[in-house]
C-alpha cells in the first residue's frame, strides 16, 4: 500500500542508471526538517575534500535559498543544487535521477518523501528515528543532531574508506 502516492509513480519502474545527484532532500523549510545540520555536514565534507552532490527541493521563497547561495559564494566547491516549484512528474524524475534520499528530519507525522523514494527504488539515508523505521529499513542512518554523524553516514553510503566512518562491530 502506497498512500498519497500517484499511481503513475508506482507503476513506472524506470531506473536511471546514470545518476545526476548523489543525494536528494525534498522538504519544506521548517526548522524540524533540519536543513541547517545537513548543509553544515556538506560544508564539513568539503573541508575533508569530499564533494558529494546534493539536490535540495525547497518551497519558492524559502529563506534557505539565500543562505545556501551565501554558503556557495564562500565555498565554491560545495556541491548543492536548489530546485523549487516542481510538479509531480518533475519530482518523480529528480528522485529517479538520484542515488539516495537523505532525510535528516527530527520528526514527522508521516514521511511522504520516504515512501516516494521507496516507490522509485532509490536508497534511503535517514535519521535514526522511529518514524523512519516505521516505514523502511534505511541503507544508512545517523544522529540528526550531529553534522558529523550525518557526514559519516554519507561517507559510509558512498563507500569512502575513512577510519572515522567505520563502525566497530563485534559478534
C-alpha positions in Angstrom: 0.0 0.0 0.0 1.4 3.4 -1.0 -0.8 6.1 0.5 -0.8 9.6 -1.1 1.5 8.4 -4.0 0.4 8.8 -7.6 -0.4 5.5 -9.4 1.8 6.6 -12.2 4.7 6.8 -9.8 4.0 3.3 -8.5 3.6 1.7 -12.0 6.5 3.4 -13.7 9.7 1.5 -12.5 12.1 3.0 -14.9 15.6 3.0 -13.3 18.0 5.7 -14.5 21.5 4.1 -14.5 23.5 7.3 -14.6 22.5 9.3 -11.5 22.7 13.1 -11.6 22.7 13.6 -7.9 24.2 11.5 -5.1 21.5 12.7 -2.6 18.2 14.5 -2.8 16.1 16.0 0.0 12.6 17.2 -0.6 11.2 19.2 2.3 9.6 22.4 3.5 12.0 24.8 5.2 10.6 24.3 8.7 13.2 24.0 11.5 12.4 20.4 12.3 13.3 19.4 8.7 16.9 20.1 9.8 18.4 21.7 6.7 21.0 23.6 8.7 22.7 20.5 10.0 22.5 18.9 6.6 24.1 21.9 4.9 26.7 22.1 7.7 27.6 18.5 7.1 28.1 19.3 3.4 30.5 22.1 4.4 32.3 19.7 6.7 32.6 17.1 3.8 34.0 19.8 1.6 36.6 20.7 4.2 37.6 17.0 4.1 37.9 17.2 0.3 34.7 15.2 -0.4 32.1 16.8 -2.7 29.0 14.6 -3.0 26.2 16.2 -4.9 23.0 17.2 -3.0 19.8 18.4 -4.6 17.5 20.3 -2.2 13.9 20.7 -3.3 12.6 23.7 -1.4 9.5 25.9 -1.5 9.6 29.1 -3.5 10.7 32.0 -1.4 12.4 29.8 1.2 14.9 31.7 3.4 17.3 28.7 2.8 17.8 29.7 -0.8 19.7 32.8 0.1 21.5 31.1 3.0 22.8 28.4 0.5 23.8 31.0 -2.1 25.9 32.8 0.5 27.5 29.5 1.6 28.3 28.6 -2.0 29.8 32.0 -2.6 32.2 31.3 0.3 32.7 27.6 -0.6 32.9 27.4 -4.3 33.3 23.7 -4.4 30.3 22.8 -2.2 28.0 20.7 -4.4 24.5 21.7 -3.6 21.8 22.4 -6.2 18.5 24.0 -5.3 15.2 23.2 -7.1 11.8 24.6 -6.4 8.3 24.8 -7.9 8.4 21.3 -9.3 5.3 19.4 -10.3 4.7 15.7 -9.5 6.4 14.4 -12.7 9.4 16.6 -12.1 9.7 15.3 -8.6 9.5 11.7 -9.7 12.1 12.4 -12.4 14.5 14.0 -10.0 14.1 11.3 -7.4 14.9 8.6 -10.1 18.0 10.6 -11.1 19.3 10.5 -7.5 21.2 7.7 -5.8 19.6 8.2 -2.4 17.1 10.2 -0.5 18.8 11.8 2.5 16.3 12.6 5.3 17.6 14.4 8.3 14.3 15.4 9.8 13.9 15.3 13.6 10.3 14.2 13.5 7.5 13.6 11.0 3.8 12.6 11.3 4.3 10.7 8.0 7.5 10.8 5.9 6.0 11.1 2.4 9.3 11.6 0.7 10.5 8.3 2.2 7.5 6.5 0.6 8.1 8.2 -2.7 11.8 7.2 -2.6 10.9 3.6 -1.9 8.5 3.8 -4.9 11.3 5.0 -7.1 13.6 2.2 -5.9 16.3 4.6 -4.5 18.2 4.1 -1.3 17.4 6.0 1.9 19.9 7.5 4.3 18.0 8.9 7.2 17.7 10.0 10.8 17.8 7.1 13.3 14.3 7.7 14.4 11.2 5.6 14.9 9.2 7.3 12.2 11.8 6.3 9.6 12.0 2.7 10.9 8.2 2.5 10.8 8.4 2.9 7.0 11.7 1.5 5.9 15.0 -0.2 6.7 17.3 2.6 5.5 20.7 1.9 3.8 22.4 4.1 6.4 21.3 6.1 9.5 22.7 9.0 11.5 22.0 11.1 14.6 20.2 14.2 13.0 21.5 16.5 15.7 25.1 15.9 14.7 26.6 17.2 11.5 29.5 14.8 12.0 27.2 11.8 12.2 25.5 13.0 9.0 28.8 13.4 7.3 30.0 9.9 8.4 26.8 8.3 7.2 27.2 10.0 3.8 30.8 8.7 3.6 29.7 5.2 4.6 27.0 5.2 2.0 29.4 6.4 -0.7 31.9 3.7 0.4 34.5 6.3 1.3 37.2 4.4 3.2 37.9 6.6 6.2 38.8 5.3 9.6 36.3 7.7 11.2 33.4 6.3 9.2 34.0 2.6 10.1 31.7 1.2 12.8 33.2 -1.2 15.3 31.1 -4.3 15.1 31.6 -7.2 17.5 30.0 -10.6 17.0 
